[in-house]
Amino acid sequence: MTNFYSFHGTVTAISDFNPGFNRGCFKLFTVENGMGSIVNFVVTPSTYFVDHEIILVGDRVTGYYNGDLPVILIYPPQYQALVIVKDNPNQNFKVDHFDNQLMSSDGNLKLNLSSETQILLTNGQPFSRYPGNHDLIVHYGPTTRSIPAQTVPYRIIVLCLTS
């Protein structure tokens, strides 16, 4: 189970990041939230970009990272991005661990599956099992006004993270 943390803002810089190997395969995205906070996301070949969006300077994004991993004490903070979602006002996404009842780990969203819900792996192939007890990227629309909010997701992407 990954403890997902997120940071939302505008990409202000994109540069090559050189970890000493695989030159050109790693990027550094600098993201500012408009309130003075800045984060650098290390983007690796395994970072998942929802809908395989190309990110450019000026795009608004949400970057998700594992909040339980140690980080170096530098400013701005630097996190390895697990998932990047480009803002789209017509789409809602939640990246979180969902339990066997499809409740998010923060208790704010409950998923109700339908026969129309696509359940996929990050490579676009169908996921053939029940998505509960997995880290998920959930694409959804309207929710109930209940606590927790409930929704029938349009699409679920199962993150089979190995770390």
Rosetta constraint file for C-alpha pairs under 8 A:
AtomPair CA 1 CA 97 HARMONIC 6.31 0.50
AtomPair CA 1 CA 134 HARMONIC 7.09 0.50
AtomPair CA 1 CA 135 HARMONIC 6.58 0.50
AtomPair CA 2 CA 66 HARMONIC 6.06 0.50
AtomPair CA 2 CA 67 HARMONIC 7.93 0.50
AtomPair CA 2 CA 68 HARMONIC 7.78 0.50
AtomPair CA 2 CA 96 HARMONIC 7.64 0.50
AtomPair CA 2 CA 97 HARMONIC 6.64 0.50
AtomPair CA 2 CA 135 HARMONIC 6.79 0.50
AtomPair CA 3 CA 66 HARMONIC 5.52 0.50
AtomPair CA 3 CA 67 HARMONIC 5.53 0.50
AtomPair CA 3 CA 68 HARMONIC 6.25 0.50
AtomPair CA 3 CA 96 HARMONIC 7.43 0.50
AtomPair CA 3 CA 97 HARMONIC 7.44 0.50
AtomPair CA 4 CA 64 HARMONIC 6.13 0.50
AtomPair CA 4 CA 65 HARMONIC 5.60 0.50
AtomPair CA 4 CA 66 HARMONIC 5.01 0.50
AtomPair CA 4 CA 67 HARMONIC 5.75 0.50
AtomPair CA 4 CA 95 HARMONIC 7.11 0.50
AtomPair CA 4 CA 96 HARMONIC 5.98 0.50
AtomPair CA 4 CA 97 HARMONIC 7.85 0.50
AtomPair CA 5 CA 64 HARMONIC 5.62 0.50
AtomPair CA 5 CA 65 HARMONIC 5.48 0.50
AtomPair CA 5 CA 66 HARMONIC 6.20 0.50
AtomPair CA 5 CA 67 HARMONIC 5.32 0.50
AtomPair CA 6 CA 62 HARMONIC 6.47 0.50
AtomPair CA 6 CA 63 HARMONIC 5.47 0.50
AtomPair CA 6 CA 64 HARMONIC 4.39 0.50
AtomPair CA 6 CA 65 HARMONIC 6.30 0.50
AtomPair CA 7 CA 33 HARMONIC 7.77 0.50
AtomPair CA 7 CA 39 HARMONIC 7.61 0.50
AtomPair CA 7 CA 62 HARMONIC 5.56 0.50
AtomPair CA 7 CA 63 HARMONIC 5.42 0.50
AtomPair CA 7 CA 64 HARMONIC 6.72 0.50
AtomPair CA 8 CA 31 HARMONIC 7.57 0.50
AtomPair CA 8 CA 32 HARMONIC 7.76 0.50
AtomPair CA 8 CA 33 HARMONIC 6.00 0.50
AtomPair CA 8 CA 60 HARMONIC 7.38 0.50
AtomPair CA 8 CA 61 HARMONIC 5.76 0.50
AtomPair CA 8 CA 62 HARMONIC 4.23 0.50
AtomPair CA 8 CA 63 HARMONIC 6.45 0.50
AtomPair CA 9 CA 31 HARMONIC 5.59 0.50
AtomPair CA 9 CA 32 HARMONIC 5.07 0.50
AtomPair CA 9 CA 33 HARMONIC 3.98 0.50
AtomPair CA 9 CA 34 HARMONIC 6.85 0.50
AtomPair CA 9 CA 60 HARMONIC 5.42 0.50
AtomPair CA 9 CA 61 HARMONIC 5.73 0.50
AtomPair CA 9 CA 62 HARMONIC 6.57 0.50
AtomPair CA 10 CA 31 HARMONIC 5.28 0.50
AtomPair CA 10 CA 32 HARMONIC 5.35 0.50
AtomPair CA 10 CA 33 HARMONIC 6.25 0.50
AtomPair CA 10 CA 34 HARMONIC 7.75 0.50
AtomPair CA 10 CA 57 HARMONIC 7.69 0.50
AtomPair CA 10 CA 58 HARMONIC 5.78 0.50
AtomPair CA 10 CA 59 HARMONIC 5.59 0.50
AtomPair CA 10 CA 60 HARMONIC 4.29 0.50
AtomPair CA 10 CA 61 HARMONIC 6.24 0.50
AtomPair CA 11 CA 29 HARMONIC 6.53 0.50
AtomPair CA 11 CA 30 HARMONIC 5.67 0.50
AtomPair CA 11 CA 31 HARMONIC 4.44 0.50
AtomPair CA 11 CA 32 HARMONIC 6.57 0.50
AtomPair CA 11 CA 56 HARMONIC 7.15 0.50
AtomPair CA 11 CA 57 HARMONIC 5.03 0.50
AtomPair CA 11 CA 58 HARMONIC 5.27 0.50
AtomPair CA 11 CA 59 HARMONIC 5.58 0.50
AtomPair CA 11 CA 60 HARMONIC 6.26 0.50
AtomPair CA 11 CA 61 HARMONIC 7.12 0.50
AtomPair CA 12 CA 29 HARMONIC 7.64 0.50
AtomPair CA 12 CA 30 HARMONIC 5.60 0.50
AtomPair CA 12 CA 31 HARMONIC 5.80 0.50
AtomPair CA 12 CA 32 HARMONIC 6.81 0.50
AtomPair CA 12 CA 57 HARMONIC 5.32 0.50
AtomPair CA 12 CA 58 HARMONIC 6.05 0.50
AtomPair CA 13 CA 28 HARMONIC 7.91 0.50
AtomPair CA 13 CA 29 HARMONIC 5.88 0.50
AtomPair CA 13 CA 30 HARMONIC 5.09 0.50
AtomPair CA 13 CA 31 HARMONIC 7.44 0.50
AtomPair CA 13 CA 57 HARMONIC 5.76 0.50
AtomPair CA 14 CA 27 HARMONIC 6.76 0.50
AtomPair CA 14 CA 28 HARMONIC 5.65 0.50
AtomPair CA 14 CA 29 HARMONIC 4.71 0.50
AtomPair CA 14 CA 30 HARMONIC 6.43 0.50
AtomPair CA 14 CA 56 HARMONIC 7.61 0.50
AtomPair CA 14 CA 57 HARMONIC 6.71 0.50
AtomPair CA 15 CA 27 HARMONIC 5.62 0.50
AtomPair CA 15 CA 28 HARMONIC 5.25 0.50
AtomPair CA 15 CA 29 HARMONIC 6.79 0.50
AtomPair CA 16 CA 24 HARMONIC 6.14 0.50
AtomPair CA 16 CA 25 HARMONIC 7.91 0.50
AtomPair CA 16 CA 26 HARMONIC 6.13 0.50
AtomPair CA 16 CA 27 HARMONIC 4.52 0.50
AtomPair CA 16 CA 28 HARMONIC 6.05 0.50
AtomPair CA 17 CA 23 HARMONIC 7.79 0.50
AtomPair CA 17 CA 24 HARMONIC 7.32 0.50
AtomPair CA 17 CA 26 HARMONIC 5.17 0.50
AtomPair CA 17 CA 27 HARMONIC 4.77 0.50
AtomPair CA 17 CA 28 HARMONIC 5.50 0.50
AtomPair CA 17 CA 42 HARMONIC 7.45 0.50
AtomPair CA 18 CA 22 HARMONIC 7.75 0.50
AtomPair CA 18 CA 23 HARMONIC 5.88 0.50
AtomPair CA 18 CA 24 HARMONIC 7.34 0.50
AtomPair CA 18 CA 26 HARMONIC 6.68 0.50
AtomPair CA 19 CA 23 HARMONIC 7.69 0.50
AtomPair CA 19 CA 26 HARMONIC 7.73 0.50
AtomPair CA 22 CA 26 HARMONIC 7.53 0.50
AtomPair CA 25 CA 44 HARMONIC 6.68 0.50
AtomPair CA 25 CA 45 HARMONIC 6.38 0.50
AtomPair CA 26 CA 42 HARMONIC 6.98 0.50
AtomPair CA 26 CA 43 HARMONIC 5.66 0.50
AtomPair CA 26 CA 44 HARMONIC 4.89 0.50
AtomPair CA 26 CA 45 HARMONIC 6.81 0.50
AtomPair CA 27 CA 42 HARMONIC 5.91 0.50
AtomPair CA 27 CA 43 HARMONIC 5.00 0.50
AtomPair CA 27 CA 44 HARMONIC 6.74 0.50
AtomPair CA 28 CA 40 HARMONIC 6.30 0.50
AtomPair CA 28 CA 41 HARMONIC 5.62 0.50
AtomPair CA 28 CA 42 HARMONIC 4.79 0.50
AtomPair CA 28 CA 43 HARMONIC 6.00 0.50
AtomPair CA 29 CA 40 HARMONIC 5.52 0.50
AtomPair CA 29 CA 41 HARMONIC 5.05 0.50
AtomPair CA 29 CA 42 HARMONIC 6.57 0.50
AtomPair CA 29 CA 43 HARMONIC 7.12 0.50
AtomPair CA 30 CA 38 HARMONIC 6.98 0.50
AtomPair CA 30 CA 39 HARMONIC 5.87 0.50
AtomPair CA 30 CA 40 HARMONIC 4.48 0.50
AtomPair CA 30 CA 41 HARMONIC 6.42 0.50
AtomPair CA 31 CA 38 HARMONIC 5.65 0.50
AtomPair CA 31 CA 39 HARMONIC 5.33 0.50
AtomPair CA 31 CA 40 HARMONIC 6.24 0.50
AtomPair CA 31 CA 41 HARMONIC 7.62 0.50
AtomPair CA 32 CA 36 HARMONIC 6.92 0.50
AtomPair CA 32 CA 37 HARMONIC 5.77 0.50
AtomPair CA 32 CA 38 HARMONIC 4.49 0.50
AtomPair CA 32 CA 39 HARMONIC 6.59 0.50
AtomPair CA 33 CA 37 HARMONIC 5.71 0.50
AtomPair CA 33 CA 38 HARMONIC 6.61 0.50
AtomPair CA 38 CA 76 HARMONIC 5.81 0.50
AtomPair CA 38 CA 77 HARMONIC 7.47 0.50
AtomPair CA 39 CA 76 HARMONIC 5.46 0.50
AtomPair CA 39 CA 77 HARMONIC 5.32 0.50
AtomPair CA 39 CA 78 HARMONIC 6.07 0.50
AtomPair CA 39 CA 79 HARMONIC 7.63 0.50
AtomPair CA 40 CA 76 HARMONIC 6.47 0.50
AtomPair CA 40 CA 77 HARMONIC 6.12 0.50
AtomPair CA 40 CA 78 HARMONIC 4.64 0.50
AtomPair CA 40 CA 79 HARMONIC 6.43 0.50
AtomPair CA 41 CA 63 HARMONIC 7.45 0.50
AtomPair CA 41 CA 78 HARMONIC 5.69 0.50
AtomPair CA 41 CA 79 HARMONIC 5.04 0.50
AtomPair CA 41 CA 80 HARMONIC 5.63 0.50
AtomPair CA 41 CA 81 HARMONIC 5.53 0.50
AtomPair CA 42 CA 78 HARMONIC 6.89 0.50
AtomPair CA 42 CA 79 HARMONIC 5.98 0.50
AtomPair CA 42 CA 80 HARMONIC 4.64 0.50
AtomPair CA 42 CA 81 HARMONIC 5.79 0.50
AtomPair CA 43 CA 47 HARMONIC 5.87 0.50
AtomPair CA 43 CA 80 HARMONIC 6.37 0.50
AtomPair CA 43 CA 81 HARMONIC 5.58 0.50
AtomPair CA 43 CA 82 HARMONIC 7.90 0.50
AtomPair CA 44 CA 80 HARMONIC 7.62 0.50
AtomPair CA 44 CA 81 HARMONIC 7.52 0.50
AtomPair CA 46 CA 82 HARMONIC 7.36 0.50
AtomPair CA 47 CA 81 HARMONIC 5.98 0.50
AtomPair CA 47 CA 82 HARMONIC 4.80 0.50
AtomPair CA 47 CA 83 HARMONIC 5.59 0.50
AtomPair CA 47 CA 84 HARMONIC 7.31 0.50
AtomPair CA 48 CA 52 HARMONIC 7.62 0.50
AtomPair CA 48 CA 82 HARMONIC 6.17 0.50
AtomPair CA 48 CA 83 HARMONIC 4.69 0.50
AtomPair CA 48 CA 84 HARMONIC 6.29 0.50
AtomPair CA 48 CA 122 HARMONIC 7.38 0.50
AtomPair CA 49 CA 53 HARMONIC 6.04 0.50
AtomPair CA 49 CA 83 HARMONIC 5.87 0.50
AtomPair CA 49 CA 84 HARMONIC 4.92 0.50
AtomPair CA 49 CA 85 HARMONIC 6.17 0.50
AtomPair CA 50 CA 83 HARMONIC 7.34 0.50
AtomPair CA 50 CA 84 HARMONIC 6.46 0.50
AtomPair CA 50 CA 85 HARMONIC 5.45 0.50
AtomPair CA 50 CA 86 HARMONIC 7.45 0.50
AtomPair CA 53 CA 86 HARMONIC 7.00 0.50
AtomPair CA 55 CA 59 HARMONIC 6.45 0.50
AtomPair CA 55 CA 86 HARMONIC 7.30 0.50
AtomPair CA 59 CA 86 HARMONIC 7.10 0.50
AtomPair CA 59 CA 87 HARMONIC 7.66 0.50
AtomPair CA 60 CA 86 HARMONIC 6.10 0.50
AtomPair CA 60 CA 87 HARMONIC 5.50 0.50
AtomPair CA 61 CA 84 HARMONIC 6.72 0.50
AtomPair CA 61 CA 85 HARMONIC 5.51 0.50
AtomPair CA 61 CA 86 HARMONIC 4.41 0.50
AtomPair CA 61 CA 87 HARMONIC 5.33 0.50
AtomPair CA 62 CA 84 HARMONIC 5.82 0.50
AtomPair CA 62 CA 85 HARMONIC 5.25 0.50
AtomPair CA 62 CA 86 HARMONIC 6.58 0.50
AtomPair CA 62 CA 87 HARMONIC 7.29 0.50
AtomPair CA 63 CA 81 HARMONIC 6.09 0.50
AtomPair CA 63 CA 82 HARMONIC 7.52 0.50
AtomPair CA 63 CA 83 HARMONIC 5.92 0.50
AtomPair CA 63 CA 84 HARMONIC 4.61 0.50
AtomPair CA 63 CA 85 HARMONIC 6.52 0.50
AtomPair CA 64 CA 81 HARMONIC 5.74 0.50
AtomPair CA 64 CA 82 HARMONIC 5.70 0.50
AtomPair CA 64 CA 83 HARMONIC 5.13 0.50
AtomPair CA 64 CA 84 HARMONIC 6.35 0.50
AtomPair CA 64 CA 95 HARMONIC 7.51 0.50
AtomPair CA 65 CA 79 HARMONIC 6.49 0.50
AtomPair CA 65 CA 80 HARMONIC 6.07 0.50
AtomPair CA 65 CA 81 HARMONIC 4.98 0.50
AtomPair CA 65 CA 82 HARMONIC 5.21 0.50
AtomPair CA 65 CA 83 HARMONIC 7.06 0.50
AtomPair CA 66 CA 80 HARMONIC 7.79 0.50
AtomPair CA 66 CA 82 HARMONIC 7.36 0.50
AtomPair CA 71 CA 77 HARMONIC 7.81 0.50
AtomPair CA 71 CA 78 HARMONIC 7.03 0.50
AtomPair CA 71 CA 79 HARMONIC 6.90 0.50
AtomPair CA 72 CA 77 HARMONIC 7.58 0.50
AtomPair CA 72 CA 78 HARMONIC 7.31 0.50
AtomPair CA 73 CA 77 HARMONIC 6.99 0.50
AtomPair CA 74 CA 78 HARMONIC 7.42 0.50
AtomPair CA 85 CA 93 HARMONIC 7.93 0.50
AtomPair CA 87 CA 91 HARMONIC 7.93 0.50
AtomPair CA 88 CA 92 HARMONIC 7.96 0.50
AtomPair CA 91 CA 139 HARMONIC 7.05 0.50
AtomPair CA 91 CA 140 HARMONIC 6.95 0.50
AtomPair CA 91 CA 141 HARMONIC 6.68 0.50
AtomPair CA 92 CA 139 HARMONIC 5.75 0.50
AtomPair CA 92 CA 140 HARMONIC 5.42 0.50
AtomPair CA 92 CA 141 HARMONIC 6.13 0.50
AtomPair CA 93 CA 137 HARMONIC 6.76 0.50
AtomPair CA 93 CA 138 HARMONIC 5.38 0.50
AtomPair CA 93 CA 139 HARMONIC 4.67 0.50
AtomPair CA 93 CA 140 HARMONIC 6.30 0.50
AtomPair CA 94 CA 136 HARMONIC 7.86 0.50
AtomPair CA 94 CA 137 HARMONIC 5.77 0.50
AtomPair CA 94 CA 138 HARMONIC 5.16 0.50
AtomPair CA 94 CA 139 HARMONIC 6.88 0.50
AtomPair CA 95 CA 135 HARMONIC 7.34 0.50
AtomPair CA 95 CA 136 HARMONIC 5.70 0.50
AtomPair CA 95 CA 137 HARMONIC 4.49 0.50
AtomPair CA 95 CA 138 HARMONIC 6.35 0.50
AtomPair CA 96 CA 104 HARMONIC 6.13 0.50
AtomPair CA 96 CA 105 HARMONIC 6.59 0.50
AtomPair CA 96 CA 135 HARMONIC 5.61 0.50
AtomPair CA 96 CA 136 HARMONIC 5.69 0.50
AtomPair CA 96 CA 137 HARMONIC 6.84 0.50
AtomPair CA 97 CA 104 HARMONIC 5.79 0.50
AtomPair CA 97 CA 105 HARMONIC 5.56 0.50
AtomPair CA 97 CA 133 HARMONIC 6.97 0.50
AtomPair CA 97 CA 134 HARMONIC 5.67 0.50
AtomPair CA 97 CA 135 HARMONIC 4.12 0.50
AtomPair CA 97 CA 136 HARMONIC 6.03 0.50
AtomPair CA 98 CA 102 HARMONIC 4.97 0.50
AtomPair CA 98 CA 103 HARMONIC 5.10 0.50
AtomPair CA 98 CA 104 HARMONIC 4.39 0.50
AtomPair CA 98 CA 105 HARMONIC 5.92 0.50
AtomPair CA 98 CA 132 HARMONIC 5.85 0.50
AtomPair CA 98 CA 133 HARMONIC 5.56 0.50
AtomPair CA 98 CA 134 HARMONIC 5.82 0.50
AtomPair CA 98 CA 135 HARMONIC 6.23 0.50
AtomPair CA 98 CA 136 HARMONIC 6.81 0.50
AtomPair CA 99 CA 103 HARMONIC 5.45 0.50
AtomPair CA 99 CA 104 HARMONIC 6.60 0.50
AtomPair CA 99 CA 105 HARMONIC 7.11 0.50
AtomPair CA 99 CA 132 HARMONIC 5.25 0.50
AtomPair CA 99 CA 133 HARMONIC 4.37 0.50
AtomPair CA 99 CA 134 HARMONIC 6.97 0.50
AtomPair CA 100 CA 131 HARMONIC 7.97 0.50
AtomPair CA 100 CA 132 HARMONIC 4.27 0.50
AtomPair CA 100 CA 133 HARMONIC 5.02 0.50
AtomPair CA 101 CA 110 HARMONIC 7.89 0.50
AtomPair CA 101 CA 132 HARMONIC 6.47 0.50
AtomPair CA 102 CA 110 HARMONIC 5.79 0.50
AtomPair CA 102 CA 111 HARMONIC 5.37 0.50
AtomPair CA 102 CA 112 HARMONIC 7.61 0.50
AtomPair CA 102 CA 131 HARMONIC 7.72 0.50
AtomPair CA 102 CA 132 HARMONIC 5.37 0.50
AtomPair CA 102 CA 133 HARMONIC 7.58 0.50
AtomPair CA 103 CA 107 HARMONIC 6.13 0.50
AtomPair CA 103 CA 108 HARMONIC 7.65 0.50
AtomPair CA 103 CA 109 HARMONIC 5.93 0.50
AtomPair CA 103 CA 110 HARMONIC 4.48 0.50
AtomPair CA 103 CA 111 HARMONIC 6.52 0.50
AtomPair CA 104 CA 108 HARMONIC 6.32 0.50
AtomPair CA 104 CA 109 HARMONIC 5.46 0.50
AtomPair CA 104 CA 110 HARMONIC 6.42 0.50
AtomPair CA 107 CA 148 HARMONIC 6.31 0.50
AtomPair CA 108 CA 147 HARMONIC 6.91 0.50
AtomPair CA 108 CA 148 HARMONIC 4.78 0.50
AtomPair CA 108 CA 149 HARMONIC 6.07 0.50
AtomPair CA 109 CA 148 HARMONIC 5.38 0.50
AtomPair CA 109 CA 149 HARMONIC 4.99 0.50
AtomPair CA 109 CA 150 HARMONIC 5.73 0.50
AtomPair CA 109 CA 151 HARMONIC 7.51 0.50
AtomPair CA 110 CA 148 HARMONIC 6.35 0.50
AtomPair CA 110 CA 149 HARMONIC 6.18 0.50
AtomPair CA 110 CA 150 HARMONIC 4.68 0.50
AtomPair CA 110 CA 151 HARMONIC 6.52 0.50
AtomPair CA 111 CA 150 HARMONIC 5.85 0.50
AtomPair CA 111 CA 151 HARMONIC 5.35 0.50
AtomPair CA 111 CA 152 HARMONIC 5.89 0.50
AtomPair CA 111 CA 153 HARMONIC 6.68 0.50
AtomPair CA 112 CA 150 HARMONIC 6.97 0.50
AtomPair CA 112 CA 151 HARMONIC 5.92 0.50
AtomPair CA 112 CA 152 HARMONIC 4.85 0.50
AtomPair CA 112 CA 153 HARMONIC 7.17 0.50
AtomPair CA 113 CA 117 HARMONIC 6.16 0.50
AtomPair CA 113 CA 152 HARMONIC 5.66 0.50
AtomPair CA 113 CA 153 HARMONIC 6.74 0.50
AtomPair CA 114 CA 152 HARMONIC 6.67 0.50
AtomPair CA 114 CA 153 HARMONIC 7.99 0.50
AtomPair CA 116 CA 154 HARMONIC 7.14 0.50
AtomPair CA 117 CA 152 HARMONIC 7.50 0.50
AtomPair CA 117 CA 153 HARMONIC 6.00 0.50
AtomPair CA 117 CA 154 HARMONIC 5.03 0.50
AtomPair CA 117 CA 155 HARMONIC 5.38 0.50
AtomPair CA 117 CA 156 HARMONIC 7.27 0.50
AtomPair CA 118 CA 126 HARMONIC 7.83 0.50
AtomPair CA 118 CA 154 HARMONIC 6.43 0.50
AtomPair CA 118 CA 155 HARMONIC 4.58 0.50
AtomPair CA 118 CA 156 HARMONIC 6.08 0.50
AtomPair CA 119 CA 126 HARMONIC 6.00 0.50
AtomPair CA 119 CA 127 HARMONIC 5.58 0.50
AtomPair CA 119 CA 128 HARMONIC 7.90 0.50
AtomPair CA 119 CA 131 HARMONIC 7.67 0.50
AtomPair CA 119 CA 155 HARMONIC 5.95 0.50
AtomPair CA 119 CA 156 HARMONIC 4.75 0.50
AtomPair CA 119 CA 157 HARMONIC 5.95 0.50
AtomPair CA 119 CA 158 HARMONIC 7.26 0.50
AtomPair CA 120 CA 124 HARMONIC 5.67 0.50
AtomPair CA 120 CA 125 HARMONIC 5.51 0.50
AtomPair CA 120 CA 126 HARMONIC 4.38 0.50
AtomPair CA 120 CA 127 HARMONIC 4.81 0.50
AtomPair CA 120 CA 155 HARMONIC 7.67 0.50
AtomPair CA 120 CA 156 HARMONIC 6.18 0.50
AtomPair CA 120 CA 157 HARMONIC 4.87 0.50
AtomPair CA 120 CA 158 HARMONIC 6.13 0.50
AtomPair CA 121 CA 125 HARMONIC 5.39 0.50
AtomPair CA 121 CA 126 HARMONIC 6.08 0.50
AtomPair CA 121 CA 127 HARMONIC 5.65 0.50
AtomPair CA 121 CA 157 HARMONIC 5.45 0.50
AtomPair CA 121 CA 158 HARMONIC 5.11 0.50
AtomPair CA 121 CA 159 HARMONIC 6.78 0.50
AtomPair CA 121 CA 160 HARMONIC 7.77 0.50
AtomPair CA 122 CA 157 HARMONIC 6.12 0.50
AtomPair CA 122 CA 158 HARMONIC 6.61 0.50
AtomPair CA 122 CA 159 HARMONIC 6.54 0.50
AtomPair CA 127 CA 131 HARMONIC 7.95 0.50
AtomPair CA 127 CA 158 HARMONIC 7.38 0.50
AtomPair CA 131 CA 136 HARMONIC 7.85 0.50
AtomPair CA 131 CA 158 HARMONIC 6.97 0.50
AtomPair CA 134 CA 158 HARMONIC 6.80 0.50
AtomPair CA 134 CA 159 HARMONIC 7.15 0.50
AtomPair CA 134 CA 160 HARMONIC 7.69 0.50
AtomPair CA 135 CA 158 HARMONIC 6.26 0.50
AtomPair CA 135 CA 159 HARMONIC 5.38 0.50
AtomPair CA 135 CA 160 HARMONIC 7.29 0.50
AtomPair CA 135 CA 161 HARMONIC 7.96 0.50
AtomPair CA 136 CA 156 HARMONIC 6.50 0.50
AtomPair CA 136 CA 157 HARMONIC 5.66 0.50
AtomPair CA 136 CA 158 HARMONIC 4.77 0.50
AtomPair CA 136 CA 159 HARMONIC 5.63 0.50
AtomPair CA 137 CA 156 HARMONIC 5.73 0.50
AtomPair CA 137 CA 157 HARMONIC 4.97 0.50
AtomPair CA 137 CA 158 HARMONIC 6.51 0.50
AtomPair CA 137 CA 159 HARMONIC 7.29 0.50
AtomPair CA 138 CA 153 HARMONIC 6.55 0.50
AtomPair CA 138 CA 154 HARMONIC 7.85 0.50
AtomPair CA 138 CA 155 HARMONIC 6.10 0.50
AtomPair CA 138 CA 156 HARMONIC 4.68 0.50
AtomPair CA 138 CA 157 HARMONIC 6.46 0.50
AtomPair CA 139 CA 153 HARMONIC 5.85 0.50
AtomPair CA 139 CA 154 HARMONIC 5.72 0.50
AtomPair CA 139 CA 155 HARMONIC 5.14 0.50
AtomPair CA 139 CA 156 HARMONIC 6.26 0.50
AtomPair CA 140 CA 151 HARMONIC 6.88 0.50
AtomPair CA 140 CA 152 HARMONIC 6.79 0.50
AtomPair CA 140 CA 153 HARMONIC 4.34 0.50
AtomPair CA 140 CA 154 HARMONIC 5.28 0.50
AtomPair CA 140 CA 155 HARMONIC 6.95 0.50
AtomPair CA 141 CA 151 HARMONIC 7.23 0.50
AtomPair CA 141 CA 152 HARMONIC 7.68 0.50
AtomPair CA 141 CA 153 HARMONIC 6.88 0.50
AtomPair CA 141 CA 154 HARMONIC 7.32 0.50
AtomPair CA 142 CA 151 HARMONIC 6.44 0.50
AtomPair CA 143 CA 149 HARMONIC 5.76 0.50
AtomPair CA 143 CA 150 HARMONIC 5.29 0.50
AtomPair CA 143 CA 151 HARMONIC 4.71 0.50
AtomPair CA 143 CA 152 HARMONIC 7.85 0.50
AtomPair CA 144 CA 149 HARMONIC 5.16 0.50
AtomPair CA 144 CA 150 HARMONIC 5.25 0.50
AtomPair CA 144 CA 151 HARMONIC 6.65 0.50
AtomPair CA 145 CA 149 HARMONIC 5.77 0.50
AtomPair CA 145 CA 150 HARMONIC 7.86 0.50
AtomPair CA 146 CA 150 HARMONIC 7.10 0.50
